[in-house]
Amino acid sequence: MQNVLSLLSFSDGGWGAALAAGTLVTLTLAITTLPIGIFLGLTIALMARSRSPRARAVATVFTTVFRGLPELLTLLIVYYGGQILIQRLMAAMGYEGQLQINAFLAGVVAFGLVLAAFSSEVWVGALNTIPGGQYEAGSALGLSRWLTFRLVVFPQLMRAALPGLSNNWLTLLKDTSLISTISLVDLMRQTNLAVGATKQPMVFYLAACVIYLLLSAGSGLAFTLLERRANRGYARG
């Protein structure tokens, strides 16, 4: 037991500081990706309900592709495919040096696209709960369509979408572990490094399990509080 505690300690020879740094990278990646995926998903949902056949077709293709591809494959395509694309564009402009996409940025883009595809379904479901007369009522009050959406429709959307978005967030939090495959030193990467250096797989994999469970529990509590706040007026009614 003492040996386990020393391995997980923050003192010299312990891996506590490394695991904490990896946890911070994991959280930063997930928190950075969340608003991008959520609001891109809302855009896709609005396109899916648009009167324009082209907008609906784009939304359908987007959700079909990024809901159908494994998250790891999407990450690898963004990371390596992006590097190849940028390298060729730079070569066409006469630049012959080597360029490499930042692994964190690739993760934000890849996970943002996946999150957008899944959250768009949540947004579509939430949009279906909004009565069709909201925009007419806003127009009667002199509000533009955008103001009606921002001030009247969107708060109702958030209330309806929060349970589904909380599930999307928990999935995103777990999916960030895939970023270790492109060498970003997140929690999972630090765990693997610790296992390789100490030959104590169960100690560090169980420690990673505990950290992920704590992050999930904390996230669940935060979303529960948000849902209670969003439902306060409705609960009284």
Wavefront OBJ file of the C-alpha trace (Angstrom):
o trace
v 0.000 0.000 0.000
v 2.841 2.358 0.865
v 4.434 1.662 -2.512
v 1.143 2.497 -4.280
v 0.834 5.780 -2.403
v 4.420 6.700 -3.250
v 3.780 6.018 -6.948
v 0.723 8.287 -6.900
v 2.293 10.983 -4.721
v 3.320 14.478 -5.820
v 6.841 14.058 -4.429
v 9.963 13.118 -6.369
v 9.470 9.726 -7.960
v 5.679 9.965 -7.790
v 3.360 10.415 -10.761
v 0.691 12.516 -9.042
v 1.784 15.773 -10.667
v 1.941 14.141 -14.116
v -1.551 12.671 -13.741
v -2.879 16.031 -12.539
v -1.323 17.753 -15.565
v -2.858 15.145 -17.871
v -6.245 15.631 -16.216
v -5.978 19.372 -16.824
v -5.253 18.757 -20.524
v -8.252 16.404 -20.747
v -10.571 18.945 -19.139
v -9.202 21.820 -21.231
v -9.718 19.838 -24.429
v -13.286 18.889 -23.494
v -14.261 22.385 -22.306
v -12.761 23.997 -25.432
v -14.608 21.557 -27.688
v -17.985 21.806 -25.933
v -19.206 25.243 -27.134
v -17.928 24.591 -30.661
v -19.753 21.271 -30.949
v -22.904 22.492 -29.204
v -23.448 25.598 -31.325
v -22.350 23.941 -34.569
v -24.887 21.237 -33.703
v -27.561 23.897 -33.228
v -26.690 25.313 -36.653
v -26.980 21.843 -38.200
v -30.336 21.322 -36.459
v -31.684 24.603 -37.827
v -30.464 23.590 -41.294
v -32.210 20.221 -40.900
v -35.497 22.076 -40.258
v -34.908 24.652 -42.972
v -37.229 25.094 -45.925
v -34.188 24.897 -48.206
v -33.639 21.398 -49.669
v -29.905 22.107 -49.986
v -29.590 23.061 -46.319
v -31.479 19.927 -45.289
v -29.274 17.801 -47.547
v -26.088 19.267 -46.059
v -27.389 18.631 -42.541
v -28.317 15.043 -43.396
v -24.923 14.298 -44.956
v -23.084 15.906 -42.035
v -24.917 13.951 -39.338
v -24.768 10.698 -41.313
v -21.004 10.956 -41.804
v -19.924 12.047 -38.343
v -22.420 9.872 -36.466
v -21.390 6.882 -38.586
v -17.593 7.176 -38.415
v -15.732 5.925 -35.332
v -14.419 8.858 -33.304
v -10.851 7.564 -33.553
v -11.062 7.423 -37.338
v -12.406 10.990 -37.475
v -9.524 12.139 -35.260
v -6.894 10.436 -37.426
v -8.388 11.796 -40.648
v -8.452 15.344 -39.273
v -4.909 15.078 -37.882
v -3.129 13.389 -40.785
v -5.437 14.535 -43.572
v -5.210 18.131 -42.350
v -1.429 17.964 -42.380
v -1.369 16.620 -45.928
v -3.831 19.270 -47.126
v -1.961 22.170 -45.518
v 1.381 20.827 -46.757
v 0.113 20.692 -50.332
v -1.404 24.164 -50.124
v 1.861 25.586 -48.790
v 3.846 23.735 -51.456
v 1.619 25.261 -54.124
v 2.586 28.674 -52.751
v 6.275 27.806 -52.893
v 6.892 26.819 -49.260
v 8.907 23.598 -49.048
v 9.256 23.249 -45.250
v 7.503 20.676 -43.107
v 4.362 21.680 -41.223
v 2.581 19.757 -38.488
v -0.901 20.345 -37.127
v -1.087 20.907 -33.392
v -2.529 17.768 -31.778
v -4.739 19.788 -29.416
v -6.224 21.747 -32.319
v -6.830 18.540 -34.274
v -8.641 17.105 -31.271
v -10.854 20.178 -30.899
v -11.801 20.049 -34.590
v -12.408 16.286 -34.706
v -14.329 16.008 -31.444
v -16.196 19.226 -32.258
v -17.468 17.716 -35.506
v -18.539 14.507 -33.773
v -20.208 16.391 -30.933
v -22.005 18.628 -33.435
v -23.424 15.604 -35.243
v -24.792 14.049 -32.049
v -25.922 17.269 -30.391
v -27.806 18.264 -33.545
v -30.210 15.393 -32.872
v -30.757 16.726 -29.354
v -31.419 20.209 -30.724
v -33.865 18.875 -33.319
v -35.798 17.121 -30.570
v -35.809 20.317 -28.495
v -36.954 22.390 -31.486
v -39.877 20.021 -31.945
v -41.129 20.953 -28.468
v -41.352 24.663 -29.281
v -44.849 25.778 -30.394
v -44.958 27.072 -33.942
v -46.623 30.341 -32.960
v -43.601 31.709 -31.085
v -42.240 33.602 -34.085
v -45.659 35.004 -34.980
v -46.066 36.233 -31.406
v -42.602 37.826 -31.528
v -43.417 39.507 -34.807
v -46.643 40.887 -33.311
v -44.539 42.426 -30.537
v -42.260 44.078 -33.076
v -39.348 41.655 -32.616
v -37.275 40.513 -35.552
v -37.001 36.789 -36.222
v -33.448 36.781 -34.773
v -34.510 38.620 -31.599
v -37.450 36.274 -31.172
v -35.112 33.306 -31.426
v -32.528 34.780 -29.016
v -34.925 36.146 -26.400
v -37.905 33.796 -26.589
v -37.084 30.516 -28.334
v -33.485 29.852 -27.275
v -34.106 29.884 -23.477
v -36.859 27.320 -24.000
v -34.570 25.280 -26.234
v -31.851 25.164 -23.594
v -34.313 23.901 -20.998
v -35.505 21.115 -23.292
v -32.027 20.222 -24.572
v -30.067 20.158 -21.285
v -30.647 16.449 -20.434
v -29.502 15.345 -23.873
v -26.577 17.765 -23.947
v -25.404 16.453 -20.571
v -25.154 12.973 -22.102
v -23.241 14.437 -25.057
v -20.808 16.094 -22.640
v -20.150 12.849 -20.761
v -19.508 11.057 -24.047
v -17.140 13.826 -25.121
v -15.275 13.646 -21.809
v -14.639 9.930 -22.330
v -13.801 10.294 -26.034
v -10.977 12.722 -25.233
v -8.921 9.706 -24.151
v -8.494 8.938 -27.863
v -6.301 12.030 -28.220
v -3.430 10.041 -26.707
v -3.142 8.193 -30.042
v -1.727 11.353 -31.647
v 0.660 11.932 -28.747
v -1.101 14.733 -26.883
v -0.141 14.209 -23.249
v -3.591 13.968 -21.684
v -4.657 11.831 -18.733
v -4.650 8.606 -20.746
v -1.246 9.341 -22.279
v 0.237 10.150 -18.874
v -1.252 6.940 -17.517
v 0.360 4.888 -20.280
v 3.701 6.618 -19.711
v 3.488 5.840 -15.994
v 2.635 2.207 -16.708
v 5.589 1.905 -19.094
v 7.997 3.441 -16.609
v 6.857 1.581 -13.470
v 5.421 -1.691 -14.843
v 2.429 -1.198 -12.524
v -0.550 -1.239 -14.898
v -3.303 -1.877 -12.359
v -2.182 0.944 -10.066
v -2.313 3.591 -12.770
v -5.248 2.289 -14.793
v -7.346 2.127 -11.615
v -6.166 5.637 -10.727
v -7.269 6.816 -14.192
v -10.637 5.095 -13.648
v -11.130 6.973 -10.387
v -10.222 10.307 -12.015
v -12.623 9.782 -14.943
v -15.394 8.728 -12.558
v -14.827 11.831 -10.424
v -14.951 14.035 -13.529
v -18.171 12.324 -14.644
v -19.737 12.628 -11.187
v -18.822 16.302 -10.952
v -20.217 16.915 -14.434
v -23.440 15.105 -13.555
v -23.868 17.261 -10.467
v -23.210 20.457 -12.445
v -25.799 19.550 -15.094
v -28.323 18.568 -12.417
v -27.967 22.026 -10.876
v -28.310 23.646 -14.314
v -31.459 21.648 -15.029
v -32.964 22.611 -11.676
v -32.212 26.264 -12.371
v -33.687 26.042 -15.877
v -36.848 24.368 -14.547
v -37.485 26.628 -11.568
v -40.266 28.668 -13.150
v -41.873 25.595 -14.675
v -41.780 23.698 -11.376
v -43.733 26.432 -9.656
v -46.300 26.393 -12.412
l 1 2 3 4 5 6 7 8 9 10 11 12 13 14 15 16 17 18 19 20 21 22 23 24 25 26 27 28 29 30 31 32 33 34 35 36 37 38 39 40 41 42 43 44 45 46 47 48 49 50 51 52 53 54 55 56 57 58 59 60 61 62 63 64 65 66 67 68 69 70 71 72 73 74 75 76 77 78 79 80 81 82 83 84 85 86 87 88 89 90 91 92 93 94 95 96 97 98 99 100 101 102 103 104 105 106 107 108 109 110 111 112 113 114 115 116 117 118 119 120 121 122 123 124 125 126 127 128 129 130 131 132 133 134 135 136 137 138 139 140 141 142 143 144 145 146 147 148 149 150 151 152 153 154 155 156 157 158 159 160 161 162 163 164 165 166 167 168 169 170 171 172 173 174 175 176 177 178 179 180 181 182 183 184 185 186 187 188 189 190 191 192 193 194 195 196 197 198 199 200 201 202 203 204 205 206 207 208 209 210 211 212 213 214 215 216 217 218 219 220 221 222 223 224 225 226 227 228 229 230 231 232 233 234 235 236 237
